[in-house]
Every structure is written in structure tokens, then in C-alpha cells.
Amino acid sequence: MTISPELEAQILRYHHVEKWLPGTIARQLHVHYGTVARVLAQAGLPRIGRARSSSIDPFLPFILQTLEKFPTLTASRLYGMVRERGYAGGPDHFRHIISRHRPRRKAEAYLRLRTLMGEQGQVDWAHFGKLKIGRAVRPLMAFVMVLSYSRDIFLRFFLNASMDNFLRGHVGAFATWRGLPRVLLYDNLKSVVLERIGDAIRFHPTFLDFARHYRFEPRPVAVARGNEKGRVERAVRFARESFFAARSFVDLDDLNAQAEAWCRGLAADRRCPGQTHLSVREAFAEEAPHLLPLPENPYPIYEREVVIAPKTPYVRFDLNDYSIPHTHVRRVLTLLADLDKVRMLDGQHILACHRRSFDKGAQIEDPAHVAALVVQKHAARRHRATDHLAAAAPASEALLVRAAERGGNLGSITATLMQLLARYGAAELEAAITEALDRDVPHPNAVRLVLERRREQRQQPPPITATLPEHVRVRDQPVRPHALDTYDKLKETSDEH
């Protein structure tokens, strides 16, 4: 049984100061008698009670020698080794005995690390759960950089921990501080270290080129030595507790705007650790002149991929499809993306430029690309309508499948649903199709009836299409009624004759 250091201190105090017997200590503290005996034995006190022979006694020298050489060896593995040498006891009792004889790990002391102004910064990623964007659920990652002297924090959130976002975080921090430290400390991140054997490190070539551009020294900390970058780990914990906890935000841009305000506000106004007579803002004001200056040109950061468009004029990138001219299908193209735009290039020629979507399964189109294909291939119109329906009202796909199973005319059904979409909108059409499917009536007339019923319940006027046929416009023109007295005059004339 593992106990807390506080409980262990209580056991020792009651034994040495109050002179309680082990049984009294066990009863009053509600712990097992063997736990009390183990704590006292590990403290160097003689074993309590009469020494009795045990089946494990012949194996104790071997166990103690093995634990001295391999202090972290598990009890289950040690039990297997002793069983092979003839021990016949059970594993539970064996674990209890090993817990009494296992050497304690010596506490390690650490020196307080002090740095000069502008000398060092520390960098890390932190996971902050997930963020839902449309139909996509993406990881919410926080890039954190802290200056070791002033403890000024830079915090920015991204939707993954890719190399491109890693570099964007650096550029954002450098731009905020208008400079950068001479050394940056890292864990052994894959974005920084590709391979490490002892002190031999093979850096990621992209990151090494980035460090060369900004003239700072990347320095990975030793393996299993997280204390060397404790400043950034404390900054991550501070951001979780002081900024992110119970915070609401609209989207990623809103979250990053709030993070920037927090870093320049509350986080900058706190007392500087190690220099409590200064705030972080005041310490940074002292440190800022000692930072390295920024180069004249920022490092270009793009996600670059070589892609091949399939038979359809779309290129898949990051869970979404982006249109290209139909003349470039089945050709090798270059895709360049940043956080705002996605561009497709054929050599040096830009074929398409789209806004970037972080949704899932979306089709981002240039109307000119689709129009050119429709002109060339008339048959594409029906498929275009089906795709448009599926994007606006996903339930339409299930309705078309079930209508086809019953022998329905898919072309006529698609055309009718497109008309209903134009009149009632995507949200109403989706709700009506879902209700029609629930009633097992996969027919556009059933969808139309649901739409009309929902409209009447909201007491809205009937929808009118933007352009009406000529005979309908003439029929609906207002007619001025004739005065009824003219009919009276006609009657009087007929009576005179």
C-alpha cells in the first residue's frame, strides 16, 4: 500500500514522540498494521514482533542484490525470477515483502537556474481539448513561449501541432516582442529533433533553416529533464488556470484575441517570479533592449504539397475539397496553404485561390470552374444539382437512395427538391426531408406538404419565386373595379325602350 508523505510523517511522530505502539498507530490512523511496520522498518528501526522463519528467507540475499542493482525492477518480474529459483509462495505476499525491502529513491536537489536579460526563452506545446468546427472535430493546441528573465508569456492557439503552426507560433512571438532571445529551449519535439543518441542530435532541417534565418540557437533539454524548462511548464499551468478555465469563445480567432489581451494584461501585470519588486511588464521593459533584432524579411511559412487532381475538378486538402479548372484534372499540381488561403499552382501559374476551410467534407468552389465544366459537359448539370442538394440538405441523399429503390425518377425528384430549396431554404428543406423519411414517404410531394404545414404554423405568406412566367405576371396584376352606378344607368335605358 502506497501512503502519502504526510501520513508517513504522522506514523513516525506518534512512534518517536508520543511513544505509541504500532497497533495503536494503526487503529488511530485507520491503516494496516503491516503498513506501520513497513514505515518504521524503512526508517531504520528494528522489525516489530518476533522473527519468524519464512519460505522467502533463502531468497532474500538474491532479492536484495537484484534490487540494489535494479532498484526500479517490478515486483512481478522479480517474482518470476524467484519462482524459477524454487520459491513456492504466492505473488500477493511476495509484493508485500518486496515493498518492505525495495530501496527508496533518493531525492534529487536542483539548482535555481538564473538567466541574463535577452539570453533565453522556453517553448512548448500544450493540449487544450478539442474544438468543433462544422462537421470536423479538431485538436486545440496551445503554443506557449516564455522569456526566462522577465517571464513574459506569448500564447496562441492552433488546430494542430504541425511544423507550419510551430513556426507560426515562433513568428508571432517574435513579432509581439519585436525581438527574440539568443537561445530557445525545447523538449525533444519531432518538429525540432528528428533523432537523438546521447548528446548527438539530428535537427529537423526545416526548423534548422528557420533558426538560421532568425539567428537563434535551438537547444533541446536533456532527456527526462523537464525541470530545465520549468518556466514554460509553469506558464502552461498558469494559462490553464488563469486564462482558459471556464472561458467561452466564438471561434479560434476570438480565442486568440482573448489570449493576446490576457498576455498583455493580467499576465503582464503579475509579480515577476524571482524579482517580486517588479511586475512582468516592468521586467520585460528592461529585457526588451537586449533581445536580438528581427531580420528584414519574415520567414515564409506555407504548407506545401504535391497533389494530383482526380477525374473530378477538385483537390482534397485537410479534409475538404477545393475546385480547380477542369482542364487540369489528372495532372501534378503544387498546393500552397496558409491559415487563410489555399492556392493551386501549375508551375509558376496560379490556377485557383480559395479561402481555407477547417470544416470536414466541404466543397469550396470557384463558380467559374463549375460553369466552365457545365458548358463543356451538359450531363454534369444533374450531378451538380445532386452535389448542391447534398451540401445544403444532407438528408436528400438518403431520400434519393430510397426513392431509387422504389423506382422513382431521380431526375424529376432532384429538380423538384432544387425548386423547394430555392423557395424555402436549406434548413427548412433538411427538416422536411427528415420528417418525410421518418414517415417512410421518400417522395418530393411529401416534402412539399411538410414545408407548407411548417410555413402555416409560423403564419408566414407563401414563398414567391424571384421571376414569374409572363402569363402569371399578367394574371396577378391588380384590377381596378368598375363603379356599380354604370349598371344602374344601363337598366334605366332599357326600361325607357
C-alpha positions in Angstrom: 0.0 0.0 0.0 1.4 3.4 -1.0 0.8 6.2 1.5 1.3 9.9 1.4 4.4 11.6 2.9 2.1 13.4 5.4 0.8 10.0 6.7 4.3 8.6 6.9 5.4 11.6 9.0 2.5 11.1 11.3 3.4 7.5 11.9 7.0 8.3 12.7 5.9 11.2 15.0 3.5 9.1 17.0 6.1 6.4 17.4 9.0 8.6 18.5 7.3 11.5 20.3 4.1 10.0 21.7 5.6 6.5 22.2 2.5 4.8 20.7 2.7 1.2 19.9 2.4 0.1 16.2 -1.0 -1.4 16.9 -2.3 1.9 18.4 -0.9 3.9 15.5 -2.6 1.5 13.0 -6.0 1.7 14.8 -6.0 5.5 15.3 -4.8 6.3 11.7 -7.0 3.6 10.1 -4.1 1.9 8.3 -3.0 -1.7 8.2 -0.6 -2.9 10.9 1.8 -4.1 8.2 1.9 -0.5 6.7 3.0 0.9 10.1 5.6 -1.9 10.4 7.0 -1.2 6.9 7.3 2.6 7.6 9.1 2.0 10.8 11.4 -0.6 9.2 12.2 1.8 6.3 13.1 4.4 8.8 15.9 2.2 10.2 14.0 0.8 13.2 14.2 -2.9 14.1 11.4 -5.1 12.9 8.5 -5.3 15.2 7.5 -8.7 16.7 9.2 -12.0 16.9 11.3 -13.0 14.0 9.7 -16.0 12.3 11.2 -18.1 9.6 9.6 -17.7 6.2 9.8 -19.5 2.9 11.3 -16.5 1.3 14.3 -16.2 3.7 16.6 -18.3 1.5 15.9 -16.0 -1.4 16.3 -12.7 0.4 20.1 -12.3 -0.4 19.3 -12.7 -4.1 16.3 -10.3 -3.9 18.4 -7.6 -2.1 21.3 -7.9 -4.6 18.9 -7.6 -7.5 17.1 -4.6 -6.1 20.4 -2.9 -5.3 21.4 -3.3 -9.0 18.0 -2.7 -10.5 16.0 -0.6 -8.0 13.0 0.0 -10.3 12.6 -3.6 -11.3 8.9 -4.5 -11.0 7.7 -7.0 -8.3 6.0 -9.2 -10.9 9.3 -9.6 -12.9 11.2 -10.2 -9.7 8.6 -12.8 -8.6 9.1 -14.6 -11.9 12.9 -14.7 -11.4 12.5 -16.1 -7.8 9.9 -18.6 -8.9 12.4 -20.0 -11.4 14.8 -20.5 -8.5 12.3 -22.5 -6.4 10.2 -20.1 -4.5 6.7 -21.5 -3.9 4.9 -18.6 -2.3 2.0 -16.5 -3.8 2.5 -13.3 -5.7 0.5 -11.1 -3.4 2.5 -11.9 -0.3 5.7 -11.6 -2.4 4.7 -8.0 -3.4 4.1 -7.1 0.2 7.6 -8.4 1.2 9.3 -6.6 -1.7 7.7 -3.2 -0.7 9.5 -3.5 2.6 12.9 -4.3 1.1 12.9 -2.1 -2.0 15.4 0.7 -1.6 13.9 4.2 -1.6 14.7 6.6 -4.4 17.0 9.3 -3.3 15.5 12.8 -3.5 17.3 14.9 -6.1 18.0 18.6 -5.5 18.1 21.1 -8.3 19.9 24.4 -8.6 17.9 27.5 -9.3 18.6 28.5 -12.9 19.2 32.2 -13.5 19.5 33.8 -16.9 20.6 37.1 -18.3 18.3 39.6 -20.0 17.5 38.6 -23.5 19.5 35.4 -23.2 16.9 32.6 -23.1 13.3 31.6 -23.9 11.5 28.4 -23.4 8.9 26.8 -25.8 6.3 24.1 -25.5 3.0 22.7 -26.9 0.0 22.1 -24.7 -3.2 20.2 -25.4 -6.4 22.1 -24.5 -9.1 19.6 -25.6 -10.9 19.7 -28.9 -12.8 22.3 -31.0 -15.8 21.5 -33.2 -15.8 23.4 -36.5 -18.9 22.4 -38.6 -18.6 18.7 -39.0 -15.0 18.5 -38.0 -13.6 17.9 -34.5 -10.0 19.2 -34.3 -7.5 19.2 -31.5 -7.0 22.6 -29.8 -3.3 23.1 -29.3 -1.6 26.0 -27.5 1.8 27.2 -28.5 3.5 28.8 -25.5 6.8 30.7 -25.4 8.1 32.5 -22.3 11.1 34.7 -21.8 13.2 33.2 -19.0 14.3 36.6 -17.5 11.1 38.6 -17.5 8.6 35.7 -17.6 6.6 37.4 -20.3 4.2 34.9 -22.0 3.2 34.5 -25.6 0.1 32.3 -26.0 -1.5 31.3 -29.3 -3.9 28.5 -30.2 -3.8 26.4 -33.3 -5.8 23.4 -34.6 -2.8 21.0 -34.7 0.8 20.9 -33.7 2.2 20.7 -37.2 5.6 22.1 -38.2 3.9 25.0 -40.0 1.9 26.1 -36.9 5.0 25.6 -34.8 6.9 28.1 -36.9 3.9 30.4 -37.0 3.9 30.5 -33.2 7.6 31.5 -33.2 7.0 34.3 -35.7 4.0 35.5 -33.7 6.0 35.7 -30.5 9.0 37.4 -32.2 6.6 40.0 -33.8 4.9 40.6 -30.4 8.2 41.2 -28.6 9.9 42.9 -31.6 12.9 40.7 -31.0 13.9 37.3 -29.8 16.2 35.7 -27.2 19.5 34.2 -28.2 18.7 30.6 -27.0 15.4 28.8 -27.1 14.9 25.6 -25.0 12.7 22.7 -26.2 11.6 19.3 -25.3 12.7 16.6 -27.8 9.8 17.5 -30.1 9.6 15.9 -33.5 9.4 19.4 -35.0 12.8 20.1 -33.6 14.7 16.8 -33.1 14.5 14.0 -35.6 17.0 11.7 -33.9 19.0 11.8 -30.7 21.6 9.4 -29.3 23.0 10.8 -26.1 24.3 14.3 -26.9 24.3 13.7 -30.7 21.3 15.4 -32.1 19.9 15.5 -35.6 17.7 18.6 -36.0 14.8 18.8 -38.4 16.2 20.5 -41.5 13.2 22.9 -41.9 13.5 24.0 -38.3 17.2 24.4 -38.6 16.8 26.6 -41.6 14.2 28.7 -39.6 16.7 29.1 -36.7 19.4 30.1 -39.1 17.1 32.8 -40.6 16.4 34.3 -37.1 19.9 33.6 -35.8 19.0 31.9 -32.5 20.3 28.7 -31.0 17.9 25.9 -30.6 18.8 23.8 -27.5 16.9 20.6 -26.7 16.9 19.8 -23.0 18.3 16.6 -21.7 16.1 13.5 -21.9 13.8 13.2 -18.8 15.0 16.6 -17.6 11.8 18.6 -17.7 13.0 20.8 -14.8 15.3 22.5 -17.2 12.3 24.2 -18.9 10.2 24.6 -15.8 9.4 28.2 -16.7 7.3 27.3 -19.7 5.7 24.4 -17.9 4.6 26.8 -15.1 3.4 29.2 -17.8 1.2 26.5 -19.3 -0.3 25.7 -15.9 -0.9 29.4 -15.3 -2.6 29.7 -18.7 -4.9 26.7 -17.9 -5.9 28.0 -14.5 -6.0 31.8 -15.1 -7.0 32.1 -18.7 -8.6 29.0 -20.2 -10.7 27.7 -17.3 -14.4 28.4 -17.8 -13.7 30.7 -20.7 -16.2 31.0 -23.6 -15.3 32.0 -27.1 -17.0 32.1 -30.5 -14.2 30.7 -32.7 -10.5 30.3 -32.9 -9.9 33.9 -33.9 -11.9 35.1 -30.9 -10.0 32.8 -28.6 -6.6 34.1 -29.8 -7.8 37.7 -29.5 -8.7 37.0 -25.8 -5.4 35.2 -25.3 -3.5 38.2 -26.6 -5.4 40.5 -24.3 -4.7 38.3 -21.4 -1.0 38.1 -22.1 -0.7 41.9 -22.5 -3.0 42.5 -19.5 -3.4 40.2 -16.5 -0.4 38.0 -17.2 1.9 41.1 -17.7 0.7 42.8 -14.5 1.5 39.8 -12.2 4.6 39.9 -10.0 7.7 38.6 -11.7 8.9 35.3 -10.2 12.3 35.7 -8.6 12.0 39.5 -8.8 9.0 40.3 -6.7 9.8 44.0 -6.6 9.0 44.1 -10.4 5.9 43.2 -12.4 6.4 41.1 -15.6 5.7 44.2 -17.6 8.4 46.2 -15.9 10.9 43.3 -16.2 10.1 42.9 -19.9 10.7 46.7 -20.4 14.2 46.1 -19.0 14.8 43.0 -21.1 13.4 44.2 -24.5 16.5 46.3 -25.5 18.7 43.1 -25.0 16.7 40.9 -27.4 18.1 40.1 -30.8 16.7 42.3 -33.6 14.4 40.8 -36.2 15.6 40.2 -39.8 14.4 42.5 -42.5 12.1 39.8 -44.1 10.0 37.3 -42.1 10.4 33.6 -42.8 7.9 32.4 -45.4 5.6 29.8 -43.9 3.4 27.7 -46.2 2.1 24.2 -46.1 3.3 22.8 -49.4 2.0 19.6 -51.0 2.3 18.0 -54.4 -1.2 16.9 -55.4 -2.8 15.1 -58.4 -6.4 16.0 -59.2 -8.6 13.0 -59.9 -11.2 12.8 -62.7 -13.4 15.4 -60.9 -12.0 19.0 -60.8 -11.4 19.0 -57.1 -8.2 18.6 -55.0 -8.5 17.1 -51.5 -6.6 19.0 -48.7 -7.1 18.8 -45.0 -10.5 17.0 -45.1 -12.0 19.4 -47.7 -12.2 19.6 -51.5 -11.1 22.7 -53.5 -12.1 23.3 -57.1 -9.6 23.7 -60.0 -10.2 24.3 -63.7 -11.4 21.1 -65.4 -8.6 21.4 -67.9 -6.1 20.4 -65.2 -7.5 17.2 -63.9 -5.1 14.2 -63.6 -2.1 16.5 -63.6 0.6 17.0 -61.0 0.0 20.4 -59.2 1.5 22.2 -56.3 -0.7 23.3 -53.4 0.3 26.1 -51.1 -1.7 26.9 -48.0 -1.6 29.2 -45.0 -4.2 29.9 -42.3 -6.4 32.0 -44.6 -5.9 30.8 -48.2 -5.3 27.7 -50.3 -3.7 28.1 -53.7 -3.2 25.6 -56.5 -0.3 26.2 -58.9 0.8 24.7 -62.2 4.4 25.5 -62.2 4.5 29.3 -61.6 0.9 29.8 -62.8 -1.8 30.2 -60.1 -4.8 28.1 -61.1 -7.0 28.7 -58.2 -7.1 30.7 -54.9 -9.7 29.8 -52.2 -10.5 30.8 -48.7 -9.3 28.0 -46.3 -11.9 25.9 -44.6 -11.3 23.9 -41.4 -14.6 22.1 -41.7 -14.9 18.5 -42.8 -16.2 17.3 -46.2 -16.9 20.8 -47.5 -16.6 21.7 -51.2 -15.0 25.1 -51.7 -15.7 26.2 -55.3 -15.0 28.9 -57.7 -18.2 29.3 -59.7 -16.2 29.9 -62.9 -14.6 26.5 -62.6 -18.0 24.8 -62.3 -19.6 26.9 -65.0 -16.9 26.0 -67.5 -17.3 22.3 -66.9 -21.1 22.5 -67.2 -20.8 24.3 -70.5 -18.5 21.6 -71.8 -20.4 18.7 -70.4 -24.1 19.0 -70.2 -24.5 15.8 -68.2 -22.7 17.4 -65.4 -25.7 19.6 -64.6 -27.7 16.8 -62.9 -24.7 15.7 -60.9 -24.1 19.3 -60.0 -27.6 19.6 -58.7 -27.2 16.4 -56.6 -24.0 17.7 -55.1 -25.6 21.0 -54.3 -28.5 19.3 -52.7 -26.2 17.1 -50.6 -24.2 20.0 -49.4 -27.3 22.1 -48.5 -29.5 19.3 -47.1 -27.5 16.1 -46.4 -30.7 14.1 -45.8 -31.5 14.4 -49.5 -29.0 11.7 -50.3 -31.0 9.2 -48.2 -34.2 10.3 -49.8 -32.8 9.8 -53.3 -31.5 6.3 -52.4 -34.8 5.2 -51.0 -36.7 6.7 -53.9 -34.5 4.8 -56.4 -35.2 1.6 -54.5 -38.9 2.2 -55.2 -38.3 3.0 -58.9 -38.7 6.8 -58.7 -37.5 9.2 -61.3 -34.3 10.6 -59.8 -34.0 13.5 -62.3 -37.5 14.7 -61.6 -37.1 14.3 -57.8 -33.8 16.2 -57.9 -35.3 19.1 -59.9 -38.3 19.3 -57.5 -36.1 19.4 -54.5 -33.9 22.1 -56.0 -37.0 24.2 -56.5 -38.1 23.6 -52.9 -34.5 24.5 -51.8 -34.7 27.8 -53.7 -38.1 28.7 -52.2 -37.8 27.6 -48.6 -34.1 27.5 -47.8 -31.6 24.8 -46.7 -32.6 24.5 -43.1 -36.4 24.1 -43.8 -35.7 21.6 -46.6 -33.5 19.5 -44.4 -36.1 19.4 -41.6 -38.9 18.5 -44.1 -36.9 15.7 -45.8 -36.0 14.2 -42.3 -39.7 14.2 -41.4 -40.7 12.6 -44.7 -38.1 9.9 -44.2 -39.3 9.2 -40.7 -42.8 8.6 -42.1 -41.3 6.4 -44.8 -42.6 8.5 -47.7 -39.5 9.3 -49.8 -41.3 11.5 -52.3 -41.0 15.2 -53.0 -44.7 15.7 -52.6 -44.5 14.6 -49.0 -41.6 17.1 -48.5 -43.7 19.9 -50.1 -46.6 19.1 -47.7 -44.4 19.2 -44.7 -42.9 22.5 -45.8 -46.3 24.0 -46.3 -47.5 22.8 -42.9 -44.5 24.3 -41.2 -45.0 27.6 -43.1 -48.6 27.8 -42.0 -47.7 27.1 -38.4 -45.4 30.1 -38.5 -48.1 32.1 -40.1 -45.9 33.2 -43.0 -47.1 34.1 -46.5 -46.5 31.6 -49.4 -43.0 31.9 -50.9 -42.8 33.6 -54.3 -40.0 32.8 -56.8 -37.8 35.7 -57.9 -39.0 35.5 -61.6 -42.6 34.6 -62.6 -43.8 33.5 -66.0 -45.4 36.1 -68.3 -49.0 34.7 -68.0 -48.7 34.5 -64.2 -47.5 38.1 -64.0 -50.4 39.3 -66.2 -52.9 37.2 -64.2 -51.7 38.7 -60.9 -51.8 42.3 -62.0 -54.2 44.4 -59.8 -57.6 45.1 -61.5 -59.5 48.3 -60.7 -63.2 47.6 -60.1 -65.8 49.5 -62.1 -68.3 51.8 -60.4 -71.7 50.0 -59.9 -73.8 53.0 -60.9 -73.0 52.4 -64.6 -75.0 49.2 -64.4 -78.0 51.2 -63.0 -77.8 53.6 -65.9 -77.9 50.7 -68.3 -81.0 49.3 -66.6 -82.8 52.7 -66.8 -82.1 52.9 -70.6 -83.5 49.5 -71.2 -86.7 50.4 -69.2 -87.3 53.5 -71.4 -87.3 51.5 -74.5 
